Amino acid sequence: MPPRSSSPTLALAMELISRASVTPEDGGCQALIADRLSAIGLDCQTMDFGEVTNLWARRGGEAPLFVFLGHTDVVPAGPESEWQTPPFEPTLRGAYLCGRGAADMKGSVAAFVTALERFLANHPAHRGSVGVLLTSDEEGDAVDGTVKVVEKLSQRGEHIDWCLVGEPSSRVRVGDVVKNGRRGSLTGRVTVLGRQGHVAYPDQVVNPVHAFARGFAELADTVWDQGNADFPPTSFQVSNVDAGTGVENVVPGGLEACFNFRYSTETTARALKERVTVVLEKHGVQHRVQWTHGALPFLTREGALLDAVRTSIRELAAGEAALSTEGGTSDGRFVAPTGAEVVELGPVNATIHKIDERVRVEDLDLLSEIYERVMEILLLDGRR
């Protein structure tokens, strides 16, 4: 079946993709969305922190507050010559919409808007409140985006009860997987200290590469935990290593490396740091580490939001949603600590951050219908 060119969700997704918004740039996406949301009665506020543009939009002042959470920034496109069509020229190819951000996550953002437009047109007297929170800092440092807006909302006494994040959670078909939590993230940047010298005089040097290899071989082989019913096991990965002077006959005086833990609730950031220190000292690695704690693990158990999401998928996508906490982090990590129920549901994630990113047009329409149905269950049926 060819894509429905008349689909409002498709049209908005294409308009968003055409605006190059490589993080932390917004490219005018949020202004476009604010115009649409203002037209249906949401009070829209732009909250800028540093170079980051954030949009907070809300209709209603009563609890419970249901919020769509997303981002308008995208990752760099990479070599444009490798794309079949320009990354910021949205293109329909068969059943797919192609372009940077199609799946992560301008398609979901478009589905947020069209779902709200239909819901509010049909149910203007719904209970509680609805909101949209968008940032241009999710794919970047994530220090001036959602976290800052949530802090500001808390200071104003605005509490989010239910938060639906549009991150691309699905594997094969829309709704086959939803994320009801995420692992914690801990990054270490290590400097291994050595003594530079000629390779021909090993007694006069301290080779930091050798020391690094000994210590990190054990770290890479360590089983940190077994995970649990909600989380996969903690993982350890080295992402960058830099050493050497550029010539073959000099032992470098130092080495720098970056590594990351994605950790379950079976351990803590503090325990991981302590264990790394023990292993490196055991192997005589002279080092210093700069730690960055990116996220605590969070989990939304059975409740009104998760029930509404799974029911909507069952009704509209004719399938059961599996629960998962795998993958990277999302901005849901900033909302969950406030006590909100947080669930992630978005399109198939097979092409996110890749060349020729794409999403099925039918999936965008289905997502919009599912999002609308979630609001109906939560804000019309009286479930809490």
C-alpha positions as CSV (number, residue, x, y, z in Angstrom):
1,M,0.0,0.0,0.0
2,P,1.5,3.4,-1.0
3,P,2.0,6.0,1.7
4,R,-1.1,8.2,2.4
5,S,0.2,11.6,1.2
6,S,-2.8,13.2,2.9
7,S,-1.7,11.9,6.3
8,P,-1.4,14.9,8.7
9,T,1.2,13.0,10.7
10,L,3.3,12.3,7.6
11,A,3.0,16.0,6.5
12,L,4.2,17.3,9.9
13,A,7.0,14.7,10.1
14,M,8.3,15.8,6.7
15,E,8.2,19.4,7.7
16,L,10.2,18.7,10.8
17,I,12.8,16.6,9.0
18,S,13.3,19.4,6.5
19,R,14.6,21.6,9.3
20,A,18.2,20.6,10.0
21,S,18.4,20.4,13.8
22,V,21.7,18.7,14.6
23,T,22.1,18.8,18.4
24,P,21.9,21.2,20.2
25,E,20.2,23.1,17.4
26,D,16.4,23.1,17.1
27,G,16.1,24.5,13.6
28,G,12.8,26.1,14.3
29,C,11.0,22.8,14.9
30,Q,9.6,23.8,18.3
31,A,8.2,27.1,17.0
32,L,6.4,25.2,14.4
33,I,5.0,22.8,17.0
34,A,4.1,25.6,19.4
35,D,2.0,27.2,16.7
36,R,0.1,23.9,16.3
37,L,-0.3,23.3,20.0
38,S,-1.4,26.9,20.7
39,A,-4.1,26.6,18.2
40,I,-5.7,23.7,20.2
41,G,-5.5,25.5,23.5
42,L,-2.1,24.6,25.0
43,D,-0.2,27.4,26.8
44,C,3.3,27.2,25.2
45,Q,6.4,28.5,26.9
46,T,9.9,28.5,25.5
47,M,12.6,27.8,28.1
48,D,16.1,28.4,26.9
49,F,19.1,27.3,28.9
50,G,22.5,27.9,27.4
51,E,22.4,27.0,23.7
52,V,19.4,24.7,24.2
53,T,15.8,25.4,23.2
54,N,13.1,23.7,25.2
55,L,9.3,23.9,24.8
56,W,6.8,23.3,27.6
57,A,3.2,23.3,26.6
58,R,0.2,22.5,28.8
59,R,-3.6,22.6,28.7
60,G,-5.4,22.5,32.0
61,G,-4.3,23.1,35.6
62,E,-5.7,20.0,37.4
63,A,-4.2,16.6,38.1
64,P,-3.6,14.1,36.8
65,L,-1.1,15.5,34.3
66,F,-0.3,13.4,31.2
67,V,2.8,14.5,29.2
68,F,4.3,13.6,25.9
69,L,8.2,13.8,26.2
70,G,10.4,14.1,23.1
71,H,13.3,15.9,21.4
72,T,13.7,17.9,18.2
73,D,17.4,17.5,17.9
74,V,19.0,14.8,15.8
75,V,22.5,13.2,15.5
76,P,24.8,14.3,12.7
77,A,23.9,12.8,9.3
78,G,27.4,11.5,8.5
79,P,28.7,11.6,5.0
80,E,25.8,12.9,2.9
81,S,27.3,11.2,-0.2
82,E,26.5,7.8,1.4
83,W,22.8,8.6,1.7
84,Q,20.5,7.6,-1.1
85,T,18.7,10.9,-0.7
86,P,19.8,14.0,1.2
87,P,19.3,13.5,4.9
88,F,17.4,16.7,5.5
89,E,15.2,16.4,2.4
90,P,12.3,14.2,3.5
91,T,11.7,11.6,0.8
92,L,9.0,9.0,0.3
93,R,10.5,5.8,-1.0
94,G,8.0,3.0,-1.3
95,A,6.2,2.6,2.0
96,Y,8.9,4.6,3.9
97,L,9.6,8.1,4.9
98,C,13.4,8.7,4.7
99,G,15.5,11.3,6.4
100,R,17.5,12.1,9.5
101,G,15.1,12.0,12.5
102,A,12.4,10.0,10.8
103,A,12.5,7.4,13.5
104,D,14.5,9.2,16.2
105,M,12.3,11.1,16.8
106,K,10.6,13.6,14.6
107,G,8.1,11.0,13.5
108,S,7.0,10.4,17.1
109,V,6.8,14.2,17.8
110,A,4.6,14.6,14.8
111,A,2.4,11.8,16.1
112,F,2.2,13.5,19.5
113,V,0.8,16.6,17.9
114,T,-1.8,15.0,15.6
115,A,-2.9,12.7,18.4
116,L,-3.5,15.7,20.7
117,E,-5.3,17.6,17.9
118,R,-7.8,14.8,17.4
119,F,-8.2,14.1,21.2
120,L,-8.9,17.7,22.1
121,A,-11.3,18.2,19.2
122,N,-13.3,15.2,20.3
123,H,-12.9,15.5,24.1
124,P,-12.4,19.2,25.1
125,A,-13.8,18.5,28.6
126,H,-11.4,15.7,29.5
127,R,-10.3,15.3,33.1
128,G,-6.9,16.4,34.3
129,S,-4.3,18.1,32.0
130,V,-2.2,17.3,29.0
131,G,1.3,18.5,28.2
132,V,4.2,18.3,25.8
133,L,7.9,18.7,26.8
134,L,10.4,19.0,24.0
135,T,14.1,19.7,24.1
136,S,17.0,20.1,21.6
137,D,19.5,18.6,23.9
138,E,18.6,14.9,24.1
139,E,21.2,13.7,21.6
140,G,23.9,15.9,23.0
141,D,25.1,16.6,26.5
142,A,21.6,16.6,28.0
143,V,22.5,19.2,30.6
144,D,20.4,22.2,29.6
145,G,17.3,20.3,28.3
146,T,14.7,18.1,30.0
147,V,16.6,18.1,33.3
148,K,16.4,21.8,33.6
149,V,12.8,22.0,32.5
150,V,11.8,19.4,35.1
151,E,13.6,21.3,37.8
152,K,11.7,24.5,36.8
153,L,8.4,22.6,36.8
154,S,9.1,21.2,40.2
155,Q,9.9,24.6,41.6
156,R,6.5,25.8,40.3
157,G,4.7,22.9,41.8
158,E,3.8,21.3,38.5
159,H,4.0,17.5,38.9
160,I,3.9,15.0,36.0
161,D,1.8,11.9,36.8
162,W,2.2,10.1,33.5
163,C,5.0,10.6,30.9
164,L,4.9,8.9,27.5
165,V,8.3,9.2,25.8
166,G,8.4,8.8,22.0
167,E,11.8,7.1,21.7
168,P,11.9,4.4,19.1
169,S,11.3,1.4,21.2
170,S,9.9,-1.1,18.7
171,R,11.9,-3.9,17.2
172,V,10.0,-5.4,14.2
173,R,6.5,-3.8,14.4
174,V,5.1,-0.9,16.2
175,G,4.3,-1.8,19.8
176,D,6.0,-5.2,20.0
177,V,8.3,-3.7,22.6
178,V,7.8,-0.8,25.1
179,K,10.4,0.4,27.5
180,N,9.3,0.6,31.1
181,G,12.7,1.5,32.4
182,R,16.4,2.0,31.6
183,R,19.7,1.0,33.0
184,G,22.0,3.4,34.7
185,S,24.9,4.9,32.9
186,L,28.4,5.5,34.4
187,T,31.3,6.8,32.2
188,G,35.0,6.8,33.2
189,R,37.8,8.7,31.5
190,V,41.0,7.2,32.6
191,T,44.6,8.5,32.3
192,V,47.2,5.8,32.6
193,L,50.5,7.2,33.6
194,G,53.8,5.9,32.2
195,R,57.4,7.0,31.4
196,Q,58.3,7.8,27.9
197,G,61.5,6.5,26.3
198,H,63.1,4.5,23.5
199,V,61.5,1.1,22.7
200,A,64.9,-0.5,22.6
201,Y,65.5,0.2,26.4
202,P,62.5,-1.3,28.2
203,D,64.3,-1.1,31.5
204,Q,64.1,2.7,31.2
205,V,60.4,3.1,30.4
206,V,57.1,2.4,32.0
207,N,54.7,1.5,29.2
208,P,51.1,2.7,29.9
209,V,49.8,0.6,27.0
210,H,50.9,-2.6,28.6
211,A,49.5,-1.5,32.0
212,F,46.2,-0.6,30.4
213,A,46.0,-3.9,28.6
214,R,46.6,-5.9,31.8
215,G,44.0,-4.0,33.9
216,F,41.3,-3.6,31.3
217,A,41.6,-7.2,30.2
218,E,40.3,-8.3,33.6
219,L,37.6,-5.5,33.6
220,A,36.4,-6.7,30.2
221,D,36.2,-10.3,31.4
222,T,34.5,-9.5,34.7
223,V,30.9,-10.6,35.2
224,W,29.5,-7.6,37.1
225,D,26.1,-9.1,38.0
226,Q,23.5,-11.4,36.5
227,G,20.8,-8.8,36.1
228,N,17.3,-9.6,37.3
229,A,13.8,-10.0,36.1
230,D,13.6,-6.4,35.1
231,F,17.1,-5.6,33.9
232,P,19.7,-7.3,31.8
233,P,23.2,-7.8,33.4
234,T,25.5,-4.8,33.8
235,S,27.8,-4.3,30.8
236,F,31.3,-2.8,30.5
237,Q,32.6,-1.4,27.2
238,V,35.7,0.6,26.3
239,S,34.8,3.1,23.7
240,N,38.0,5.1,23.0
241,V,41.8,4.6,23.5
242,D,44.4,7.1,22.7
243,A,48.2,6.7,23.1
244,G,51.4,7.0,21.2
245,T,53.6,9.8,19.8
246,G,53.1,8.9,16.1
247,V,56.4,7.2,15.6
248,E,57.2,3.5,16.1
249,N,60.3,3.7,18.3
250,V,59.0,5.7,21.3
251,V,57.1,4.3,24.3
252,P,54.4,6.9,25.1
253,G,54.4,8.6,28.5
254,G,50.6,8.2,29.0
255,L,47.4,6.7,27.7
256,E,43.8,8.0,27.8
257,A,40.8,5.9,27.4
258,C,37.0,6.1,27.9
259,F,34.8,3.4,29.1
260,N,31.1,3.0,30.1
261,F,29.0,0.9,32.4
262,R,25.3,0.3,31.7
263,Y,24.2,-1.0,35.0
264,S,21.3,-2.8,36.6
265,T,19.7,-2.3,39.9
266,E,21.8,-5.2,41.2
267,T,24.7,-2.8,41.7
268,T,25.4,0.9,42.2
269,A,27.7,3.5,40.7
270,R,29.7,3.6,43.9
271,A,30.3,-0.1,43.9
272,L,31.4,-0.1,40.2
273,K,33.9,2.7,40.9
274,E,35.3,0.9,43.8
275,R,35.7,-2.3,41.9
276,V,37.5,-0.6,39.0
277,T,40.0,0.9,41.4
278,V,40.6,-2.5,43.0
279,V,41.3,-4.2,39.7
280,L,43.6,-1.4,38.4
281,E,45.6,-1.3,41.6
282,K,45.9,-5.1,41.6
283,H,47.6,-4.8,38.2
284,G,49.8,-1.9,39.2
285,V,48.2,0.5,36.8
286,Q,49.2,4.1,37.8
287,H,46.1,6.0,36.9
288,R,43.5,8.7,37.6
289,V,39.8,8.6,36.6
290,Q,37.3,11.3,35.9
291,W,33.8,9.9,36.5
292,T,30.5,11.1,34.9
293,H,27.3,9.6,36.2
294,G,24.9,9.9,33.3
295,A,21.8,8.2,34.8
296,L,20.3,6.2,37.6
297,P,18.4,3.1,36.6
298,F,14.7,3.5,36.7
299,L,11.7,1.2,36.4
300,T,7.9,1.8,36.0
301,R,6.1,-1.2,37.2
302,E,2.4,-2.1,36.5
303,G,0.2,0.9,36.8
304,A,-2.3,3.1,35.0
305,L,0.1,4.3,32.3
306,L,1.7,0.9,31.4
307,D,-1.8,-0.6,31.4
308,A,-3.1,2.1,29.1
309,V,-0.2,1.7,26.7
310,R,-0.4,-2.1,26.5
311,T,-4.2,-2.0,26.1
312,S,-3.9,0.6,23.2
313,I,-1.3,-1.6,21.4
314,R,-3.5,-4.6,21.9
315,E,-6.6,-2.8,20.4
316,L,-4.9,-1.0,17.6
317,A,-1.8,-3.1,16.7
318,A,-3.3,-6.5,17.4
319,G,-0.4,-7.6,19.5
320,E,1.1,-7.9,22.9
321,A,3.9,-5.6,24.0
322,A,6.9,-7.0,25.6
323,L,8.5,-5.0,28.4
324,S,12.2,-4.0,28.1
325,T,14.8,-2.0,29.9
326,E,17.6,-2.5,27.4
327,G,19.3,0.0,25.2
328,G,20.8,3.4,26.0
329,T,19.4,6.2,28.1
330,S,16.5,8.5,27.4
331,D,15.3,11.7,28.9
332,G,12.8,9.7,30.9
333,R,15.6,9.4,33.4
334,F,15.0,13.0,34.4
335,V,11.2,12.6,34.9
336,A,11.1,9.2,36.7
337,P,12.8,10.5,39.9
338,T,9.9,12.9,40.4
339,G,7.6,10.0,41.0
340,A,6.0,10.0,37.5
341,E,5.1,6.8,35.7
342,V,7.4,6.7,32.6
343,V,6.9,4.5,29.5
344,E,8.6,4.7,26.1
345,L,6.8,3.8,22.9
346,G,7.9,4.8,19.5
347,P,8.6,3.4,16.0
348,V,10.9,0.6,14.9
349,N,14.5,1.4,15.9
350,A,16.3,-0.6,13.2
351,T,17.7,2.5,11.3
352,I,18.2,5.1,14.1
353,H,21.5,7.0,14.0
354,K,22.3,5.2,10.7
355,I,22.7,6.2,7.1
356,D,19.3,6.3,5.3
357,E,17.2,6.5,8.5
358,R,13.6,5.7,7.7
359,V,10.2,4.9,9.2
360,R,7.1,3.3,7.7
361,V,4.5,5.9,7.0
362,E,1.8,3.5,8.2
363,D,3.6,3.3,11.5
364,L,3.4,7.0,12.0
365,D,-0.3,6.9,11.6
366,L,-0.6,3.9,13.9
367,L,1.5,5.6,16.5
368,S,-0.7,8.7,16.4
369,E,-3.8,6.5,16.9
370,I,-2.2,4.6,19.8
371,Y,-1.1,7.9,21.5
372,E,-4.7,9.2,21.2
373,R,-6.1,6.0,22.6
374,V,-3.7,6.1,25.6
375,M,-5.1,9.6,26.4
376,E,-8.7,8.4,26.1
377,I,-8.1,5.5,28.5
378,L,-6.3,7.7,31.1
379,L,-8.3,10.9,30.8
380,L,-11.8,9.7,29.9
381,D,-12.3,6.3,31.5
382,G,-11.4,7.5,35.0
383,R,-8.6,5.0,35.6
384,R,-5.7,6.2,37.8
